[in-house]
Amino acid sequence: MDRDSSDQSITQSRHGLSKRKIAKQLGVSRNTVSKYLNMPETEITEILSDTDRTKKLDEYRDYIIQLLQTYPDLSAVKVLRKLKAKVETLSVSDRSVRRYIQALKQEISFKQARYYEPVIDMVPGEQCQVDGGELRGVMINGVETTVYLMVFVLSYSRLMHVSLSNKPINTEMLIKQHDVAFRYFGGMPEECVYDQTKLVVISETFRELNLNQLFSQYATAAGFRIHACEGYDPESKGKVEAGVKYAKNNGLYGESFASWHELEQYFSDWLDNTANQRVHGSTGKKPREYYDQSEQAHMQPYLTPSCIASYSASTVATRKADKTGLIAWQSNKYSVPMAYQSARVGVKTETGQLIISDLETGNKIAEHLISIEKGQVIKNTDHYRDKAQRIKDLEAELLHILGDTEQTQALCALLKTTSPKIYKDQLLGAKQIVSAYCKQYGAIEAEHLSRLINTPRLTATGLRERLLAFQQNPEKNNDSQSQQVTQDQVNQGIVH
């Protein structure tokens, strides 16, 4: 908002125009209009006279917002240092940056974990947008073939790389495609932007992301941030959306090839001599030249992580599990978890083990020792066991031994709270310990149960130790009895 516009808005407000109309006329938010209308004219004049703030920093507004969304407590001095690391020619004072950030914080909430408008095209080396697509009916050796693409576009220079595949892309393939793209660029950006593909994001709850573990490990090892767009928000990665269309329509559509190798060679030439040599409609510059001149020096160095080699060491095959949850592999059958019955899974071998994975996420779901015999059925009993029902059964058995009372229910709840991930095993151990104790000494006294459930945490081992302590209480047992109790408990399995 310049000085004339500000004066005009104040005058219009005095003549009865609403804040909405003023905001629409000036192209600013109503919050901005309210802020300026509530300020003294002298303060408005002082702010508008700061040309460094209004002209220089506005160009980097989105980048500053992205920094503050990621690191809400970042100081103005640190923001300026990061800016100057990207743009050496920037000349602006700490005071201007501090005032600019203060104004931003009045307009935008920085309490969210991430910001969902990752348009960081004014800062070199900051961002790469990544998206996939497919084109059906490409003629290869006279056969209509579906070609799968993964497109990488650097937001600043618009330098592009495209990876091709003749089968649907899985997580391991996506990781290798990143490796090829970063080596093609000769460096790596600070962050990569994706839509919510399960190759990168398994699920989202209230914008809390559960990342694909395999891909997250690669990103961490390589050293770049993962930024997932909000669902149904194509504007957040509009550059790569356009890049996918361009690669399909300008690069592939209407072409035919004698072999897949010929297709790869053609597309490599198209990428180097057409896509990255054209004058880009937004920047007005050729992506390769613009990258070499202005962006490459700001890219992070990239070294292929060691995990890439392990992905390449073995090839993933596919198998379909039958209705009993078995897959065929080298004349034997191996089980998969119940959830994958009648579904397709990925299969590979590693050092004598058969590794079975989810085709969509690449995550391991089962592992078996490969049998050297033929005609064998190798099962993991956990694959056929309903763990939730097993927990209910164990709880019922413990309630039967101790009595279905509030104290017994509280005991189960305490075991679960203490060890939620191994609750089933803790229940099994508690049942065995209590059963042996009651068989030897009779029912556990209500007073003892009360003392057990009033402890802050309890494990099966802790339960065993406390029961032992109850029996060794000198007020109830003499030394000889205590020694006999201890030996009896060893024999019955209450203590080791």
N, C-alpha and C positions, 0 to 999 in steps of 0.2 A: 504494500500500500504506500504510494508516494504522498508528498505533502498536499498537493492539490486534491487528490482523492480523499484524503483524511478530512481536510477542511470541508469538502463538499458533503461528506457523509454526516458530519456534525450538523451542517446547515440543514440537510435533508431531514435529519432526525427532529430538528426543531420545527420543521414544517409538517411533521406528522407521519413521515414514512416509517414503516415497521423495520425492525432489524433484519427480518427475512429479506425484504426488498432491497435494503442497502447491501446485504451480503451478496445477493444475486447480481446486482449491478456491478459491484466491485470484484466479484469472483473470489470472495473469501468466505470463511466460516462465520456463523452467527456469533460464536464465542469470540472471534477476533473483533467483530463489530462492537460487541458488548465491552470488551476490554478497552478499546480506544475511546468509546463514548464515556466511560467512567474515569478516564484519565484527564488531568489538567492539560490544557493546550500547550503549556510550556514543556511538559514532559514529552508530549507527542512530538513537538518540534525537535527536542533534543535527540529522541530516538531516530527520527527520520533523517536527521543531519548526519548520522553515523553511516556513511556510505559503505564502509567495509562490511558492516553487518548486513545491510539490506541487499547489497549487490553480490558480494563475494561469497558469503556463507549460504545464501539461498540456493546457490548452484549445487551445494553439497548437503542440502537439507535431508534427503532420504538416507544418505550415508550416516549422518549424525544420529538420526532417529534409530537406524538399525544398530548402531553402537550402544545407544542408551537403552534400547529394548533388551539387548543381550547382557549389558553390564549397567544396571540402573544407577549404581553408585560411582560411575566413572567421573572423575573431576574434569573441569573445563580445560585444565592444563594438559591432562592426558589425551583428551579429545583432540586438542590442537596438535599435540605431538604426533598422534596417529594420522591426522589429516596431512601434516607436512611431510610425513614419511611417504605418503602416496602422491602428494602434489607439492614438489619442492618450491615451485614459484609462488605459492600462496603467501600473501603478506597481510596478516591480520593480527590484532593484539589479543592478549589473554582476556582483557576486559570485554572486548567485542564478543568473543566466544562465550564468555560467562553470561552476558546479557542475552545472547541469542538462545542459549540453552534454557535460561529462565523463562523466556517467552514461549519456547516449545513446550515446556512442562505445564504451562497454563492451558495449552490447547490439547495435549495428548497425554494419555495415561501410559506410564512406563512400568506398570505393575505386572503386565502379562509376561509369560515366559519367552515369547517370541513375537516378532512383528510380521504381519502377513502381506506386506507390499514390498517384496524384495527387489525393487527396481534400482539397482546400484550401478547405473551405467556411467556415472560421472567419475568413478574412482577406479583406476587401473589395477588389475591383479586381484580384485576383491571377489568377483563372483563368476560362476559358470552355471548356466541353466542346462538341465539334462532332461530329455524326454524321449520316449520311444514311439514307434509307429510301424505299420506294415502296409505292404502293397501286394495285392493279389494279382494273379494272372500274368506275371512276368515270364516271358518265354525264355527258357534255358534248355538248350539242346532239344527244342521242339516240344517241351513239356511246360504246361502252365504251372508256375511255382510261386508260392508266397514268400516274399522277402521281408525279413524283420529288420528294422533299423533302430539304432540308438544314436541320437543326435546330441552333440555337445556344442554349446555356443557361449563364448566369452561375452559377458554383458557390455564390457567397455569397447573393445575393438570389433566385436562381432565375428572374430575368427572362429571358424567352424570345423568340427571333425565329426565324421559319421562312421559308425561300425555297422557291418552287415552280418546277418545270420540266416541260414536256411531252416532254422527251427526256432520255436519260441524261446525267448531269452530267460534264463534263470539267474539266481543270485551270483553264482560263481562266474557265469559268463559276463554278467554286468560288471563285476569287479575287474575282470580281464580287460573289458572294453574301456574302463576308466584308465587302466594302466597304459593302454595303447594311446588313448586320447592325450593324457598328460605328457607322454613321451613325444607325441606329435607336436604339442604346444611348446615343448621345451621347458616346462615348468608347471606349477600347480596353483590354483586360486586359493583364497582364504576359505571360501565356502562354495558348496554346490547346492542348487535348488532343485527339488523334485516334487512331483505330485505324490499322492498317497498310494503309490504302487506297493504291493506287498514284498517286492524285491528289496525295498528300503524300509517301509513302515508296516509292521504287522497289524497294529490296531491303534485307535485313537479314542480316548475317553476324556471329555472336557478339555480338549486340546493337549492332553498329556499323551505323548507318543511312546508306544512300545516298539522300539526299532528292531529291524531284522538283525539278529545277533551277529551273523556272519558278515553282513555288510558294515555294521557298526564297528566291528573289530578291524576291518580293512581301513575304514576312514580314520580311525584312531591311529593305526600304525602309519598311515600315509601322512596324516597331519592336517586334514581339512575338516571343516564343520559341515554337518548335514542340516539343511533347512528344508522342511517339508511344508508345502503350501496348504492353506486351508482348503477343505473339500469344495469342489465346484468353483474354483477361483482361477480361471485360465489367465487372467490379467497378470497374476503374480509371476508367470513365466512366459509372457507373450512372445519374447524373442525366440525361444526355442520352439514354441508352437508354430510360429511362422517358419522356422528353420526346418521342421519336420515336413511341412507342406512343400517347401521349396525343394528339399531333397527328393521327395517322391515325384513331384510334378516336373521339375526341371531336370532332375538327375536320372530318374528311372523310367518314368512313364513314356511309353512308345518305343522303348528299346528292346532288343532281343539279343541273346548271347549264345555262343556255342557251348559254353561250359561255365561253371561257377567261378573258375579261375579267371576267365575272360571278364566276367562281371566285376570281380574285385579289382582287376587292373583298370577297367574302364572307369570305375567309380573313384579310384585313387587319382587318376588323371583329371577327372571332373572336379574333384575337391581342390586340387592344387592349381588348376588352370582356369576354372570357371567360378566356382563358389567363393573362393577366397581371393579372387582377382577382380571381381566385379566391383563397381562403385556402389556401395551400400546406400539404400534409400534414406536411412536415418542419419548416418554419420557423414555421408557425402564423401567417404574415403574407401579405398580398397582395404578389406580386412587384414590381409597379410602385411601390407606396408604399414598400416596404422598400428598393428600389433608390434612389429619390429621396432618402430620408431618410439612408441609411447607406452606400451604395456609390458613387454617382455621383461624389462628390468625390474618390474614390480611384482613379478610372479615368484612364488616360493620355489626353492629347489625341490625336485622330486626324485626320489630313489625308489625303485620297485621294492615293496615290502617282501620279506621272506615268505609270507603266507601265499603269495602268488604262485610260487614254485610248487607248494603242496597242492594247490588247486589243479595245477597242470599235470601232477604226477599220475593221476588216475582219471579215467574217463567215466562219466556217469551214464549208466544205461537206464532204461525204464522197464518196469514190470507192472503187471496188473495183479493185485491180490484177489484171490477168489473169495467166495462168500463166507468161508471159514477163516479168512485172515491169513492165508498162506501165499507166498510167491515162489515161483520156480527159479532155481539157479543151479546150473551145472548138475542136473539129474537129481537134485535134492529139493526139499521144500523148507522154507523158513517163515516164521511167523512175523506179523506186524501188529501194532496196537489195534484194538477193536475199532477205533475211529476210522481206520484206513481199509476196512473190509470192502472189497469190490472197487477200490480206488487204485489209481496209478501212482507209483512211487519211484524215486530214484535209487539206483543200486550201483555200488562200486566196491572194489576190494582194496584193503590196505593192510599189509603185513599179516596176512592170514585171517583177517577179519572181514566179514561182509557188513558194509555200512549201508543202512537204508535211510533215505531222507525224504522229506516233503518236497515234491517237485516245485511247488510255488515259492516256498521260502528258502529252500536249501538246507533247512535245519535237520539235524540227525534225529530220527525217531526210533531207531532200533539198531542193535549191533549183535552179530552172532559170530562165533568161531566157525570157520568154514570146515565142513566135514569132508574127509578124503574118501569116504565111502559113497555108495550110490543108493538111491531109493530111500534115503533117510528123511524123516520129518523132524526138524529141529525147532522146538518151541520155547519161548520165554513165557512162563506161567503168568507173569504179570500182564501180558498182553490179553489174557482171557479173564482177568479178574476185575470185578467192579470194586474199586477201592472204597468208594463211598459206602457201599453196602457192607464191605468188610469192617469198616469203622463202626457202623451201626451194630453189627453183630458183636464186636468186641465190647462195645459200651453196654450192650444188653447182658453179656456174660459177666461183666464186672458188677453190674447192678444186681444180678442174681446172687453173686457170692456175698456182697456186702449188704444187700438189701436196697430196694428201690426207694432211697430216701433223698432228701435235699442235700444231705452231706455227701452222699456218693456222687450225685450229679455235680456238686461243686468240686469234688475231687477230679472228675473227668474234665471239667471246664478249666481247672488250674493246670492240668497236664497239657491241655491243648494250647492255652495261653503261653505257657513256658516254651513249648517246642512245637509250633504249628506245622512246620514242614515235615516233621517225623512223628506226628501225632499217632498214626496207626501203629508204628513200632513201639512207641511209648505205652500205648494201651495194652499191646500184647505183653510187654515186659511187666507192667503193673498187674495184669491179670495173673500171670505165672507166679509173681512174688506174693500177691495176696492169697492166692489159692494154696500155695505151700505153707504160708504162715497160718492160715485158718485151719488147715488140716492138722498141723502140729499143735497149735495152742488155742484153737477155738476162735470165735468171732472177735474182731478188733473192737475194743471198747469205744463207745461214743466219744468219750473224752479224748482218746487218742486221735480219732478221725477229725474231731474239731480242731486239735492242734495242727494236724496235717494241712487242712484246708485254709488255715489262717496264716500259713507261711507265704511270703511274697512270690515265690516260685517253687516248682516241684517237678523233678524228673523221676523216671522209674528208679534210677540209682539212688536218688535222694530218698525215695519212699522206702527202699530196702534198708538204707542206713538208719532212718528214723525208727522203723519197726525193730531193728536190732537194738537201738538205744532204749526203746520202751522195755524190752525184755531184760536189759542189763541194769535197769534201775535198781540201785541197792536198797531202796525202801521196800521193794516187793520181792527181791530175790537175793539169797545169800550168794557168796562167791562161788561155791560149788555148783549151785543151780545155774548161775550165769555162765560158768564154763561149759556146763552140760548143754545149756541153751545154744551157746555159740557153736558147739560141735554139731548139735542137731540141725541147726540152720545151715551149716555147711553141707550136711548130708542131704537136706531137703532142697537145696538150691537157692535159699534165701540170701546167703552170702557166698562169696567165692573162697 
